Amino acid sequence: MGSRLFRGTKHFYAFYLLSHGLVKLFLVAGLLRNKLWAYPASLVVMGLFIVYQLYRFSYTHGWGLIVLSVFDIVVIWLIWHEYRVVRRLDPLKGRP
């Protein structure tokens, strides 16, 4: 029973990290192309990942989730800072 639970947990983490990475790759592609929609979308998605990671932490107490959340918070700050710079340099960008 215990080994099945551990195997299920490993599969969950593998799936979660893979999906986490794929979503981030999609958003990073938008950010690298300077697509204005990618900034707020990245902030929202990263925030949702953090909320879910903290929810999972409340059940598993896996410190890897905290490390991942702290990393995501740093990335959110960097995205927010870049978004402010882009908007300040080109306030008409993204408008029809």
VOTI-346177 format. One record per atom (N, C-alpha, C, O, CB): x, y, z; residue in three letters. Coordinates in steps of 0.05 Angstrom, whole numbers, padded with zeros to 5 digits, always signed. Glycine has a CB too. Layout:
# residues N
XYZALA/...
END
This chain:
# residues 96
+00017-00024+00000MET/+00000+00000+00000MET/+00017+00025+00000MET/+00012+00044-00015MET/-00019+00000+00024MET/+00038+00025+00017GLY/+00055+00049+00019GLY/+00070+00054-00006GLY/+00074+00077-00014GLY/+00074+00046+00042GLY/+00080+00033-00019SER/+00095+00037-00044SER/+00077+00047-00066SER/+00086+00063-00083SER/+00109+00011-00052SER/+00052+00039-00067ARG/+00033+00049-00087ARG/+00028+00079-00083ARG/+00027+00094-00102ARG/+00007+00033-00086ARG/+00026+00087-00058LEU/+00021+00115-00051LEU/+00046+00131-00060LEU/+00043+00153-00072LEU/+00016+00119-00021LEU/+00070+00121-00054PHE/+00094+00135-00062PHE/+00096+00137-00092PHE/+00104+00158-00103PHE/+00118+00121-00050PHE/+00090+00116-00106ARG/+00091+00115-00135ARG/+00071+00136-00147ARG/+00077+00150-00166ARG/+00085+00087-00146ARG/+00047+00137-00135GLY/+00027+00157-00144GLY/+00037+00185-00139GLY/+00032+00203-00156GLY/+00001+00152-00130GLY/+00050+00190-00117THR/+00061+00216-00111THR/+00083+00223-00131THR/+00084+00246-00141THR/+00072+00217-00083THR/+00100+00204-00138LYS/+00121+00209-00158LYS/+00109+00216-00185LYS/+00118+00234-00199LYS/+00139+00185-00160LYS/+00088+00202-00192HIS/+00075+00207-00218HIS/+00062+00235-00218HIS/+00063+00249-00238HIS/+00053+00186-00224HIS/+00050+00242-00195PHE/+00038+00269-00193PHE/+00059+00290-00197PHE/+00055+00309-00213PHE/+00023+00272-00166PHE/+00081+00288-00183TYR/+00102+00308-00184TYR/+00114+00309-00213TYR/+00119+00331-00223TYR/+00124+00302-00164TYR/+00117+00286-00225ALA/+00128+00286-00253ALA/+00108+00301-00271ALA/+00116+00317-00287ALA/+00132+00257-00262ALA/+00082+00294-00269PHE/+00062+00308-00286PHE/+00061+00337-00280PHE/+00060+00354-00298PHE/+00035+00295-00281PHE/+00061+00345-00254TYR/+00059+00372-00246TYR/+00083+00389-00257TYR/+00079+00410-00268TYR/+00057+00375-00216TYR/+00107+00378-00253LEU/+00131+00393-00261LEU/+00132+00395-00292LEU/+00140+00415-00303LEU/+00156+00379-00251LEU/+00123+00374-00306LEU/+00123+00375-00335LEU/+00103+00396-00345LEU/+00109+00412-00362LEU/+00116+00347-00347LEU/+00079+00396-00334SER/+00059+00416-00342SER/+00067+00444-00334SER/+00063+00463-00349SER/+00031+00409-00330SER/+00079+00447-00310HIS/+00089+00472-00301HIS/+00110+00483-00321HIS/+00109+00506-00328HIS/+00101+00469-00272HIS/+00128+00466-00329GLY/+00148+00474-00348GLY/+00137+00481-00376GLY/+00146+00500-00388GLY/+00169+00452-00351GLY/+00118+00465-00385LEU/+00107+00470-00412LEU/+00092+00497-00413LEU/+00094+00512-00432LEU/+00088+00447-00420LEU/+00076+00502-00392VAL/+00061+00527-00390VAL/+00080+00550-00389VAL/+00076+00571-00403VAL/+00042+00527-00366VAL/+00101+00547-00373LYS/+00121+00569-00371LYS/+00135+00573-00398LYS/+00141+00596-00405LYS/+00141+00563-00349LYS/+00141+00552-00412LEU/+00154+00555-00439LEU/+00137+00571-00458LEU/+00147+00588-00473LEU/+00161+00527-00450LEU/+00111+00565-00458PHE/+00092+00579-00475PHE/+00092+00609-00468PHE/+00093+00626-00485PHE/+00064+00568-00472PHE/+00091+00615-00442LEU/+00091+00643-00433LEU/+00117+00657-00439LEU/+00117+00680-00446LEU/+00084+00644-00403LEU/+00139+00643-00435VAL/+00165+00655-00440VAL/+00168+00661-00470VAL/+00180+00682-00477VAL/+00188+00636-00431VAL/+00157+00644-00487ALA/+00158+00650-00516ALA/+00144+00676-00522ALA/+00153+00692-00538ALA/+00145+00627-00532ALA/+00121+00681-00509GLY/+00107+00706-00512GLY/+00122+00730-00501GLY/+00123+00751-00513GLY/+00080+00705-00499GLY/+00135+00726-00478LEU/+00151+00747-00466LEU/+00175+00754-00484LEU/+00182+00777-00487LEU/+00160+00739-00438LEU/+00188+00734-00495LEU/+00212+00739-00512LEU/+00204+00753-00537LEU/+00221+00767-00549LEU/+00226+00712-00518LEU/+00180+00749-00546ARG/+00170+00763-00570ARG/+00158+00790-00564ARG/+00147+00804-00581ARG/+00149+00746-00585ARG/+00160+00798-00538ASN/+00149+00824-00529ASN/+00119+00827-00534ASN/+00110+00848-00539ASN/+00164+00847-00542ASN/+00105+00805-00531LYS/+00076+00806-00533LYS/+00065+00816-00507LYS/+00070+00805-00485LYS/+00064+00777-00540LYS/+00050+00838-00508LEU/+00040+00851-00484LEU/+00022+00833-00468LEU/+00022+00834-00443LEU/+00026+00876-00491LEU/+00006+00816-00481TRP/-00013+00798-00467TRP/+00002+00778-00449TRP/-00009+00768-00430TRP/-00030+00783-00487TRP/+00027+00772-00456ALA/+00042+00751-00441ALA/+00049+00760-00413ALA/+00053+00743-00395ALA/+00068+00744-00456ALA/+00052+00786-00409TYR/+00059+00795-00382TYR/+00037+00790-00361TYR/+00042+00777-00342TYR/+00066+00825-00383TYR/+00013+00801-00365PRO/-00008+00795-00346PRO/-00015+00766-00345PRO/-00022+00755-00323PRO/-00033+00812-00352PRO/-00015+00752-00368ALA/-00021+00723-00368ALA/+00000+00708-00351ALA/-00008+00690-00336ALA/-00021+00712-00397ALA/+00025+00715-00353SER/+00046+00702-00338SER/+00042+00707-00308SER/+00045+00689-00291SER/+00073+00712-00346SER/+00035+00732-00301LEU/+00030+00739-00273LEU/+00007+00722-00261LEU/+00009+00712-00239LEU/+00025+00769-00269LEU/-00014+00720-00276VAL/-00038+00705-00266VAL/-00031+00675-00264VAL/-00037+00663-00244VAL/-00062+00709-00285VAL/-00019+00664-00285VAL/-00013+00636-00284VAL/+00007+00629-00262VAL/+00003+00609-00248VAL/-00001+00627-00312VAL/+00027+00645-00259MET/+00047+00640-00238MET/+00034+00643-00211MET/+00039+00627-00192MET/+00071+00660-00240MET/+00016+00662-00207GLY/+00001+00665-00182GLY/-00016+00640-00176GLY/-00017+00631-00153GLY/-00016+00690-00182GLY/-00029+00630-00197LEU/-00045+00606-00193LEU/-00028+00582-00186LEU/-00036+00565-00170LEU/-00061+00600-00218LEU/-00005+00579-00199PHE/+00014+00558-00191PHE/+00022+00560-00162PHE/+00023+00540-00148PHE/+00039+00558-00210PHE/+00028+00584-00153ILE/+00036+00588-00125ILE/+00013+00580-00106ILE/+00018+00566-00086ILE/+00044+00617-00120ILE/-00011+00589-00112VAL/-00034+00582-00095VAL/-00037+00551-00094VAL/-00041+00540-00072VAL/-00060+00595-00106VAL/-00035+00538-00116TYR/-00038+00509-00116TYR/-00015+00495-00102TYR/-00019+00476-00087TYR/-00039+00499-00145TYR/+00010+00505-00105GLN/+00032+00494-00091GLN/+00030+00497-00061GLN/+00036+00478-00046GLN/+00058+00507-00101GLN/+00020+00519-00052LEU/+00016+00523-00023LEU/-00007+00505-00013LEU/-00005+00495+00010LEU/+00010+00552-00017LEU/-00027+00501-00029TYR/-00049+00483-00022TYR/-00038+00455-00019TYR/-00044+00441+00001TYR/-00071+00483-00043TYR/-00022+00446-00038ARG/-00010+00419-00037ARG/+00009+00416-00013ARG/+00010+00395+00000ARG/+00006+00413-00063ARG/+00023+00438-00007PHE/+00041+00438+00016PHE/+00026+00433+00042PHE/+00036+00419+00060PHE/+00057+00464+00017PHE/+00002+00444+00043SER/-00013+00441+00068SER/-00020+00411+00073SER/-00026+00404+00096SER/-00039+00457+00067SER/-00020+00395+00052TYR/-00026+00366+00055TYR/+00000+00349+00056TYR/+00001+00330+00072TYR/-00043+00357+00033TYR/+00019+00356+00040THR/+00043+00339+00038THR/+00066+00348+00054THR/+00083+00331+00062THR/+00051+00338+00009THR/+00068+00373+00061HIS/+00090+00385+00075HIS/+00117+00380+00061HIS/+00138+00377+00073HIS/+00092+00374+00104HIS/+00115+00378+00034GLY/+00139+00375+00018GLY/+00153+00402+00013GLY/+00141+00420+00001GLY/+00132+00362-00009GLY/+00177+00404+00023TRP/+00191+00430+00022TRP/+00198+00437-00006TRP/+00204+00461-00012TRP/+00215+00429+00039TRP/+00198+00418-00024GLY/+00204+00425-00052GLY/+00183+00444-00063GLY/+00189+00461-00080GLY/+00204+00399-00069GLY/+00158+00442-00054LEU/+00137+00460-00062LEU/+00142+00489-00053LEU/+00136+00508-00067LEU/+00110+00450-00052LEU/+00153+00491-00029ILE/+00160+00518-00019ILE/+00183+00530-00035ILE/+00182+00553-00042ILE/+00168+00516+00011ILE/+00203+00513-00041VAL/+00225+00523-00057VAL/+00215+00532-00085VAL/+00223+00553-00095VAL/+00247+00501-00061VAL/+00198+00516-00097LEU/+00187+00523-00123LEU/+00170+00549-00121LEU/+00171+00565-00139LEU/+00170+00500-00134LEU/+00155+00552-00100SER/+00139+00576-00096SER/+00156+00601-00093SER/+00150+00622-00104SER/+00120+00573-00072SER/+00178+00599-00078VAL/+00196+00622-00074VAL/+00208+00629-00101VAL/+00210+00653-00108VAL/+00218+00615-00053VAL/+00216+00609-00116PHE/+00227+00614-00143PHE/+00206+00628-00160PHE/+00213+00647-00175PHE/+00237+00588-00156PHE/+00182+00619-00159ASP/+00160+00631-00175ASP/+00155+00659-00167ASP/+00149+00676-00184ASP/+00135+00614-00173ASP/+00157+00665-00141ILE/+00153+00693-00131ILE/+00175+00711-00142ILE/+00169+00734-00150ILE/+00153+00694-00100ILE/+00199+00702-00143VAL/+00221+00717-00155VAL/+00216+00722-00184VAL/+00220+00745-00194VAL/+00248+00703-00151VAL/+00207+00702-00199VAL/+00201+00705-00227VAL/+00178+00724-00231VAL/+00178+00741-00250VAL/+00194+00677-00240VAL/+00157+00723-00214ILE/+00135+00742-00216ILE/+00145+00771-00212ILE/+00136+00789-00227ILE/+00113+00736-00194ILE/+00162+00775-00193TRP/+00173+00802-00189TRP/+00188+00811-00214TRP/+00185+00834-00222TRP/+00191+00802-00165TRP/+00204+00794-00226LEU/+00219+00801-00250LEU/+00200+00808-00273LEU/+00204+00827-00288LEU/+00238+00779-00258LEU/+00179+00792-00276ILE/+00160+00797-00298ILE/+00146+00823-00293ILE/+00142+00839-00312ILE/+00139+00774-00300ILE/+00137+00828-00268TRP/+00123+00853-00262TRP/+00141+00877-00268TRP/+00133+00897-00279TRP/+00114+00853-00232TRP/+00167+00875-00260HIS/+00185+00897-00264HIS/+00189+00902-00294HIS/+00188+00925-00303HIS/+00213+00891-00251HIS/+00192+00881-00310GLU/+00196+00883-00339GLU/+00170+00895-00352GLU/+00172+00911-00370GLU/+00202+00856-00351GLU/+00147+00886-00342TYR/+00122+00896-00353TYR/+00119+00926-00349TYR/+00111+00941-00367TYR/+00098+00882-00339TYR/+00127+00936-00325ARG/+00126+00965-00320ARG/+00146+00980-00338ARG/+00139+01001-00348ARG/+00133+00970-00290ARG/+00169+00969-00343VAL/+00189+00981-00360VAL/+00178+00983-00389VAL/+00180+01004-00402VAL/+00216+00966-00360VAL/+00167+00960-00399VAL/+00157+00960-00426VAL/+00134+00980-00429VAL/+00133+00994-00449VAL/+00147+00931-00433VAL/+00116+00981-00410ARG/+00093+00999-00412ARG/+00103+01028-00411ARG/+00092+01045-00424ARG/+00073+00994-00390ARG/+00123+01034-00395ARG/+00133+01061-00393ARG/+00148+01070-00418ARG/+00145+01093-00427ARG/+00152+01063-00369ARG/+00162+01052-00431LEU/+00177+01058-00455LEU/+00159+01061-00479LEU/+00164+01077-00497LEU/+00198+01038-00461LEU/+00138+01045-00480ASP/+00120+01046-00504ASP/+00091+01043-00494ASP/+00079+01022-00495ASP/+00127+01023-00523ASP/+00079+01066-00484PRO/+00052+01064-00473PRO/+00031+01057-00493PRO/+00009+01048-00485PRO/+00046+01090-00460PRO/+00036+01061-00519LEU/+00016+01054-00539LEU/+00017+01025-00548LEU/-00001+01015-00562LEU/+00019+01072-00563LEU/+00038+01011-00539LYS/+00041+00983-00548LYS/+00017+00966-00538LYS/+00009+00968-00515LYS/+00068+00971-00537LYS/+00007+00951-00556GLY/-00015+00933-00548GLY/-00042+00946-00553GLY/-00063+00932-00551GLY/-00013+00926-00520GLY/-00043+00971-00560ARG/-00069+00984-00566ARG/-00075+00981-00595ARG/-00057+00982-00612ARG/-00068+01014-00558ARG/-00100+00978-00602PRO/-00108+00975-00631PRO/-00104+01001-00646PRO/-00110+01003-00670PRO/-00136+00966-00633PRO/
END
